[in-house]
Amino acid sequence: MIVRAVDKNDYRTYSIGKERIVKAVAHALKSKVYCDPRKTAILCCEDDKELEIMLTTDPLAATVHLVPLGTITTDRLKIYMDRFKGVFTKAIGFRPTGWT
C-alpha cells in the first residue's frame, strides 16, 4: 500500500486522490458517479459531501463509472461495456499515470 502525507494530520492511500477529476467530469456530463461498494466505502471516508451526493449504486443511473485500474485496458473495457449493451455505446477510460 502506498501512503502519501498531505500534511501531518492527513494521510491517504493511493486509492484516494482522483476525486477532483471525478467530480469535474461528472459535473461536465451532468452525471451521477457509479462505483462498486468497496470503492464507495473508500470514497465515503473522504468526508466529501459533494462527492457522496453524486454517488449511485445503479450503474445505469450514471455515465461516469469508477472501475478498478486493471479494467482500463482495451480488452477488459470491452467486457465491462458488454454488460451495458443497448445503454452505452462508447467508453473513454482515464488511466492515472502515478506520481507527478
One Martini backbone bead per residue (centre of mass of N, CA, C, O) as a GRO file, in nm:
protein
  100
    1MET     BB    1   0.096   0.037   0.024
    2ILE     BB    2   0.044   0.368  -0.058
    3VAL     BB    3   0.160   0.659   0.118
    4ARG     BB    4   0.054   0.999   0.162
    5ALA     BB    5   0.144   1.315   0.280
    6VAL     BB    6  -0.015   1.618   0.312
    7ASP     BB    7  -0.021   1.624   0.624
    8LYS     BB    8   0.017   1.544   0.953
    9ASN     BB    9  -0.328   1.489   0.948
   10ASP     BB   10  -0.309   1.363   0.634
   11TYR     BB   11  -0.394   1.038   0.525
   12ARG     BB   12  -0.344   0.848   0.221
   13THR     BB   13  -0.422   0.649  -0.028
   14TYR     BB   14  -0.396   0.565  -0.358
   15SER     BB   15  -0.715   0.528  -0.384
   16ILE     BB   16  -0.681   0.828  -0.326
   17GLY     BB   17  -0.706   1.154  -0.538
   18LYS     BB   18  -0.935   1.174  -0.794
   19GLU     BB   19  -1.195   1.341  -0.717
   20ARG     BB   20  -1.180   1.606  -0.880
   21ILE     BB   21  -1.204   1.472  -1.156
   22VAL     BB   22  -1.467   1.324  -1.115
   23LYS     BB   23  -1.638   1.575  -1.052
   24ALA     BB   24  -1.581   1.731  -1.314
   25VAL     BB   25  -1.695   1.521  -1.510
   26ALA     BB   26  -1.977   1.496  -1.385
   27HIS     BB   27  -2.055   1.790  -1.419
   28ALA     BB   28  -2.016   1.810  -1.730
   29LEU     BB   29  -2.230   1.552  -1.765
   30LYS     BB   30  -2.454   1.541  -1.559
   31SER     BB   31  -2.359   1.310  -1.340
   32LYS     BB   32  -2.331   1.036  -1.194
   33VAL     BB   33  -2.156   0.798  -0.971
   34TYR     BB   34  -2.013   0.482  -1.031
   35CYS     BB   35  -1.946   0.217  -0.785
   36ASP     BB   36  -1.838   0.000  -0.593
   37PRO     BB   37  -1.862  -0.069  -0.261
   38ARG     BB   38  -1.561  -0.040  -0.195
   39LYS     BB   39  -1.520   0.244  -0.323
   40THR     BB   40  -1.741   0.386  -0.171
   41ALA     BB   41  -1.614   0.351   0.111
   42ILE     BB   42  -1.360   0.511   0.048
   43LEU     BB   43  -1.498   0.780  -0.039
   44CYS     BB   44  -1.652   0.822   0.239
   45CYS     BB   45  -1.383   0.884   0.401
   46GLU     BB   46  -1.346   1.183   0.286
   47ASP     BB   47  -1.580   1.379   0.357
   48ASP     BB   48  -1.750   1.437   0.069
   49LYS     BB   49  -2.054   1.550   0.008
   50GLU     BB   50  -2.056   1.604  -0.295
   51LEU     BB   51  -1.970   1.318  -0.376
   52GLU     BB   52  -2.185   1.151  -0.225
   53ILE     BB   53  -2.426   1.268  -0.394
   54MET     BB   54  -2.315   1.142  -0.673
   55LEU     BB   55  -2.361   0.868  -0.580
   56THR     BB   56  -2.430   0.532  -0.711
   57THR     BB   57  -2.573   0.191  -0.737
   58ASP     BB   58  -2.656   0.263  -1.039
   59PRO     BB   59  -2.517   0.215  -1.348
   60LEU     BB   60  -2.763   0.350  -1.521
   61ALA     BB   61  -2.745   0.645  -1.360
   62ALA     BB   62  -2.450   0.654  -1.494
   63THR     BB   63  -2.169   0.791  -1.696
   64VAL     BB   64  -1.986   0.752  -1.441
   65HIS     BB   65  -1.720   0.516  -1.395
   66LEU     BB   66  -1.560   0.336  -1.140
   67VAL     BB   67  -1.274   0.142  -1.197
   68PRO     BB   68  -1.048  -0.068  -1.203
   69LEU     BB   69  -0.743  -0.042  -1.337
   70GLY     BB   70  -0.756  -0.327  -1.492
   71THR     BB   71  -1.008  -0.229  -1.678
   72ILE     BB   72  -0.812  -0.017  -1.838
   73THR     BB   73  -0.853  -0.188  -2.115
   74THR     BB   74  -0.951  -0.287  -2.407
   75ASP     BB   75  -1.059  -0.571  -2.330
   76ARG     BB   76  -1.197  -0.505  -2.049
   77LEU     BB   77  -1.378  -0.270  -2.139
   78LYS     BB   78  -1.549  -0.438  -2.328
   79ILE     BB   79  -1.662  -0.627  -2.115
   80TYR     BB   80  -1.793  -0.407  -1.948
   81MET     BB   81  -1.976  -0.293  -2.181
   82ASP     BB   82  -2.145  -0.554  -2.238
   83ARG     BB   83  -2.337  -0.504  -1.986
   84PHE     BB   84  -2.451  -0.224  -2.164
   85LYS     BB   85  -2.612  -0.303  -2.390
   86GLY     BB   86  -2.818  -0.037  -2.517
   87VAL     BB   87  -2.696   0.208  -2.338
   88PHE     BB   88  -2.393   0.195  -2.415
   89THR     BB   89  -2.147   0.272  -2.687
   90LYS     BB   90  -1.918   0.428  -2.522
   91ALA     BB   91  -1.569   0.472  -2.408
   92ILE     BB   92  -1.369   0.642  -2.158
   93GLY     BB   93  -1.038   0.612  -2.038
   94PHE     BB   94  -0.881   0.690  -1.728
   95ARG     BB   95  -0.530   0.675  -1.659
   96PRO     BB   96  -0.327   0.686  -1.421
   97THR     BB   97   0.028   0.787  -1.389
   98GLY     BB   98   0.089   0.897  -1.104
   99TRP     BB   99   0.334   1.066  -1.009
  100THR     BB  100   0.413   1.441  -1.007
   0.00000   0.00000   0.00000
